[in-house]
Amino acid sequence: MQVEPTQRQEPTAEVLGFSLNIAIETLSEIDRLGKSFLQELGVESFDSTLFYPYQYRLNFFQEIFDRLGWPGLFMLGAKIPERVAQVFEKKGTPSTYLLVIEPYMQELVHLIDFQNLRQTRQALEKMVVLHNQELTLDSNRGLRGKDAISQWTHVEEPAEDGEIARFLLTNVSLSPLKFEAALRSNCLYCFRKIFPESVDLTYEFVPEKSQSLGLHHHCSFRLIFRPMEKGFTHATRWSMQLENIQKQLYKNALDFAFDQEKLVKEKAQKIDELMLNVLPRKIVDRLESGEKTISDGCPNATILFSDIVGFSAMSVSQSAEELVSLLNDLFTKFDQRALLLGVEKIKTIGDAYMVAGGLEGDGKQDAIRVVQMAIGMFTDLAEFNQQHQMALQMRVGINSGPVVAGIIGHTKFSYDLWGNTVNTASRMESTSLPGKIQISPSTYLQVKEYFDIQARELVECKGLGQIMTYFVHGHHGSQGGLEFGVTN
């Protein structure tokens, strides 16, 4: 879209579009950053002859400074003299800077006399006055509105050894000092372009003489004149300085690009870590490869459900923050154990915790690991109770069999399991006893050689009828029941 210019009666500061276009060109020199910045603003272009809020200019300066540092603003300032005459000619009010300064430069050649320093200093000071006068006029043609000014003044300072003259130039504007200091490199370019070859010069920002007063910033520069060294010209001096600045510019641009790449990698890593917190690695890889519908049949999975006994009653006397903190502490211990054993945490529902093994690989070995997980969970609960001086108990139920695993939904999706195996595992938990690990016959057949297991009895399970179940007391050789903090 084309940005609409502000109406003429708007009292706030404004700037001609050509200044904004030059800023965009400066950004565009590095990987077309200017175009991307415009897209971020939702803007296509600015009309060079129309006025826009001054804040746009400051925004562009900040963007250049953030991405390219002071060399970026220096290069922006160096572009201005090349463009300003063309733009003002189109507007019908051509720049008067060169029209006034260039004729005086011809006269200045004859006034420069190193044997007569007084005459030379007077001639140079007149040039400084003309420079300030015409640069003020030209700058103000590109501005309008409340507080929008650009005013140049000067003070002569005592010359030091080896110097012809020195002056302190101050510009008053709305631009921050760090912006104005680098931007006004165009003055150095102008001096180099039109000055007699016999006189060399330096033009440097003087921070100790600069200050901010209200909205306006008084940015000071020291202009020092010396005799030109043999073998040098203004063109070679400018070329050398420009080369150094360009090297620093592209170094800053590369550093910026590397920093951005690092940030992108860090963000991608964080996203990857977040994905792995809710999805198995193989599912994340498949989603990243572009798969839309993900479902797998797992012929011999082992599912664990656990539930904290009495947690609902305890929640009456605890605040929401305390409950969440307690659950997070306990479940973090469970998460670490699941990661250590290589079983997959599926989800938590309130104070219930669901784990699965055998979603891929050897189902029997995974069944063993899931039972080890259950035993370890009671160890974690005992440590939790001791740490928080509580007496919580837990029921655990485990079942093995075929399940379907997959992703549900496209937004806020989740990885879940379906099938009778899951329902039976849930029934194993709900019909278990506090402090007990209850397993189904299908799990018993896979793990009976590795654990101390006792047949319970036929248990009525809702929707499933009567099922023979078993209690796991621990590994072979452990003292039955004591590992879970309960008696037989």
N, C-alpha and C positions, 0 to 999 in steps of 0.2 A: 504494500500500500504506500501511497505518497503521504508523508506527514504534512498536515495542514499548518501553514505558518500562523503565528499568533496575530491577533488583531492589533492595529496600530495604537489603539488607546490603552493597551496593556502596559502598566507602569513598571513591570519587572524588567530586569536586565535581559538584553537580547544580543545575539551575535549573528553575523552573516553566515549563510550556509557554506560559503567557500572555506571557511575555517574548519568546519566540521568535515567537509570532503577531504581536506588535506590530512586531517587526523585519520580518516579511514584509509587513505592511501598509505600512510605510514604504517598502520597496522597490517595492511595487505602485503607489505614487502616480505613478511614472514608467514609463509604458508597460508596466505589469504585469510589471516585472522580478522581483518577488517570486515570482510563479508560475513563471517560467522558472527561477529559482534553485532552487526546490523540485524542479522536474523534473530539474535537473542532479544533485540529490542522490538522486533516486529516491524522493522523499517526497511525500505528498499533503497532510498536515496534522499539527498537533500538538494534543493534548488539553491545554487550558489548566490543568487541575487535576492533571496528572501531572508527574513529574519526568523530566528528560533530562540527558545529559552537559553539563556547563558549557561544554565546548569548542564545542558547537553555537552557544551565544550568542556566543562570541568569533569564530566563523566568520562569523556573520551581521553582527556589528559590522564585521569586516574587509571584507565584501562591500559594505556600505552606504558605508563610508569610501572604498573604492576607486572606487565608482561615483558617489557624490554628494558626497564630501568631508565636512568637519566639519558643514556645514549639514544633511546627512542624519542624522547622529547627534543633532544639536540637535533636529530635528523628532521623532526617535524618543523623546528624553527628554521632550518636551512632550506626547506622547501618554500617558505613563504615568499621570499623576494622573487623567486622564479614565477610565482603564480599571481601575485597581487596585482600587477599591472594589467594582466589579461582580464581579470575579474572586474576590476573597476572600469575598464574600457567598455565592457559589456553593459555595465550599469549606467554608463554615461558620465561618470565622475572619475576620470583617470587619476592615478596616483601622482602626486606632485613631488614625491621624494627625489626621484632621479632627475626630474626637471630642474630642481633647485640645487641639488648637491653636485651633480656632474659639472655644470658650468663653473662652480666654485673650485672644484678639484683642478680644473685647468689653471685657474688663477693661483691655487695653492702651490702648484709646482714651482712657480716663480718666487713665492714668498718663503719657501723653505731655505734657510741659510743657517748652517750649523755654526757659523762664525758670529751670527747675530741671534742668540737664543731667545732674546726678548721678542723680537719680531716673529720668530718661529712659533713661540708659545701663543702669542696673540692670534696668529693665523690658525693654529690648531684649535684654540678655544672658540673662534668664530665657527669653525667647522662643527665643533661639538654642539654649539647653540643651534645651528641650522639642522643638524641631525635630530636633536631633541624636538625642535619645532615641527619638522616635517613628519617625523615618525609619530608624534602625538596626533597630528592632523589625519594622517593615513589610518592610524589605528582606530580613531574615533569615528571614521567613516564606516567602519565595520561593526560599530556598536550603537546601541540606543537603549533608552529606558532608564529607569531609576538605578542609580549607583553604578551604571556601566560607563566607566571612564578608563582611559589609558593616558597618563600624563608623565612626561619625562622632564627631569630637571638635572642640573649639574653643579658641582662645587670643585674648584681647582684645589689641588693639594700640592705641597712642596715636592719638587722632583728630587730623586736621590741620585747618587753617583751613576753615571752611564746613561741616565735618562734625559730625554728632552723635556717632557712634561707628563703630568699625570692628572687625571680627573676622576671624580667619583660621580657616576651617573645613577640616578634613582628613578625607577618606574613605579607608579602607583596604579594598581589594577585589582581586579577581583580574584585573580589566580593565586593559589597558594605559593609561597616562596620557593618551595622545591620544584614546582612546575615552571614558574617564571624564570628561575635561574637557568634551567636547561633549555627552555623554549627560546630565549633571547639570543641564541647562537646566531640567528639571522643578522644581528648587528655586526658580528665579527665577519660574517660572509660579505656584507655590504662594504665594510671598511676595506677588506682585502681586495674587493673587486675594483674599487674606485680610487684607492690611495696611491700617492706617488711612491715609486719603487725605492726611493732613498730612505723612507721612514717605515720602520717595523713597528708592530704594536702587539700588546696582549690585552685581553678583555676577559676578566675573571669575576665570578660571583664573590661578593664580600658578605658572608653571613653575619659577622659581628655588627655590620652597619645596617642590616635589614631588620624589619620589624613588622608586626601586624597591628593595625589600629582599627578596631571595629570590623566592618566588612572588608576593608581595603588592606592590601599588603604592599609595603614599601620595600621593593627589592632593589638592592644596590649592587653596582658593578664598578670595578676599577679598570679604567682605560689608561694604559701606560704606553708612551711613545719612546722609541729608541732608534738609533741609526741602524739601518738594515745591514746585516753581516754580508760580507762578500760571498758571491756565489748563490745567494738566495733571492727569491722574488716572493711577492705575495701569493702568486699561484702555487709555487712549490710549498710554501708554508701551509697554505690552506689544504693542499693535497695531502701533506704529511699528517696534519691534524685530522682531516676527514678519514684517512685510512685507519688511523688509530681508533677513532670513534666507531667506524664501521666494524672493525675487528671485535671491539667490545660489545657492539650491538648484536652481532651474530653469535657471540659467545653467550650473551644474556638470553638470546632467543633459543639457543640450543639448551641452555640450562632450564629455561622455562618449559621447553618441550619435554625434556627428561623428567622434570618435576611433575608435569602433567601425566606423563606415562606412568611414573611411580604411583601417583594418586589413583590413576585408573586401575593399576594392578592391585593396589591396596584395597580399593573398593570392591574389585572383582573377588579378591581373596575373602573379604568380609562376607560378601554375598554367598560365596561358596561355603564358608563356615556356617552361615545361617541355614543354608539349604541342607547341609550335612547334619545339622541339629534336628531336623524334622524328617529327613529322608535318607534311606541307605545310599551308599556311594554309587552302586550300579544304577539306581533309579535317577540320581542326579545326572550321571553321565548320559543316560538315555534321553532325559529331558533336554539337556544341552545339545544333543545331536539332532533334536527336532521332533522326536516322537510325541504324538498328541495323546494317544490312548495307550496306557500301559497296564497290562494285567498278566500275571504269571500263575501257572498251576504248580503248587508245591506238594508233591506226593506224600512226604513224611516230615511235616513240621511239628514242632513242640511249642505249645502255647502256655504261658504262665500268667495268671492273674493274682494280684494280691490286694488286700483291703485292710486298712487300719481299724482295729476294733475299738469302738468307743470314741472315734474321732468326732462324729456328729454331736455327741453329747458334750465333748470338750469344747466344741466351737461356740457353745452358748456363753461360756465364761471368758472367751478370748476375743480380742478385736480382730478385724479382718486382716490388718497388717501383720499382727502376731501369727495368725493362722498361716498366711501365705509364707511368712518367713520360716516357720517351723517345717512346713511341707517342703519348701525349697531346700532346706538344710538336709532333710532326710532323703529326698529324691535325688539330690546331687550325689549323695553317697551311693545310691542305687545305680545312677548313671555311670559313675566311675567304675563300679564293679562290672556292669554290663559291657563296658568298653574293654575292660581287662580280660573278660572271658570270651569276648567275640560273639556275644548274642545281641540281638537287635531290639532296642527299646522301640515299642510301637507308639504308645501314647500314655497319657495320664488322664483320668476322669475323676475330678475331685481328689479323694484320697486313695483312689484305686490306681494301680500301676500294672501295665501290660508289657510283657516281654515275649519274644519269639526266637526260636532257633530252627535250623533246618530249612530256611527259606531258599537256600542253595547249598549244595555240598552233601556231606554224609549225614543223613538224618539221625542215625543212632548216636554218633558222637555229639551232635548238637543237643540231643535229648539229655545226654549226660551233663553237658555244660549248663543247660537250663535248670536242672536239679541242683547243680553246684551253685548256680545263681540264687536259687531259693534259699539254700542253706546260708549263703553269704549275706543275704538280705536280713536274716534274723540276727547275724552278728552285727550288721550295721545298725539295726534297730536297738540292740542292747547298748551299743556305744552312744546312740542318740539319747536313749533314756537316761543313761548315766550323766551325759553332758548337760541335759536340760532338767535333770531331776524329775523325770516323768516315769510312768509305768504303762506306756502304750503296749498293746499287743497286736498281733497281725495274723490273718488267715491267708494261706496260699493254696491255690489249686492249679494243677498241671494236667494237660491232656495232649496226646500226639495223634496225628493223622493228616489227611489231605486238606489243604486250604487253597483259596485263591487270594493272591496278593496283588494290589494295584493302587492306582491313583484315582481319587474321586474329585471331580470338579476342575475348573480352569482358573478360578480365583479363590484365594485362601484354601487351596487344595490340601489334601492330607493323604498319607500313605496308610492303608488299612488292610485288614484281613477279613475274609468271609468264609462261611461254611459251618457245618455241624461240629467240626473239630473245635472251632472257636466257642460255639455255644456250650459244648460239653466242658471245656476248660473253665468257662465262667461258672458253670454249675459245680465244678470241683471246688472252686473257691467259696461259693456261697454256702455249700454244705459242709465245708471244713470246720475245724474247731480252732479257737484262739491258740496260737503257739504251734500250730500244726501245718505240715505240708501234705496235702492230700493229692494223690495221683490216680489216674485212671488205669484200667488194665492195659491199654495200648502203650502207655508210658512205662508201666511196670515191666513189661516184657523186654524193653530195650535197656533198662537201667538196673534190673534186679541184681546183677552180678557185682555192682559197684557200690551199692549203698545198703545200709541197715534198714530194711523195709518190713513192716508188719501189716498183714491183712487186717482190714477194719471189719467191714460187714457190708451187706447189701444196703445201699443208700438210695432213697427215693429222690430222683432228680426231676424237677418240673420239666415236662415235655419230653423226657427221655425214659421214664420208668425207673426200675430198680437197677443199680449198677454196683458191682463189686468194686470197692475202692481200697486204697492202701495209704498208710502213713509212712513218710520217710523220716527216720529218726536221726540220720546222719550218715557219714561215711562208715564203711566197715571198720570195726574196732573202736568207734566212738561210744561214749556212755549214753545210751538211748535217752533222748528227751532233754537231757541236761544242756545240750548245745543250744537249744531254742529257749531255754529259760523256763521250761515247764516240766512237769512230771508225767509219767505214763498214765 
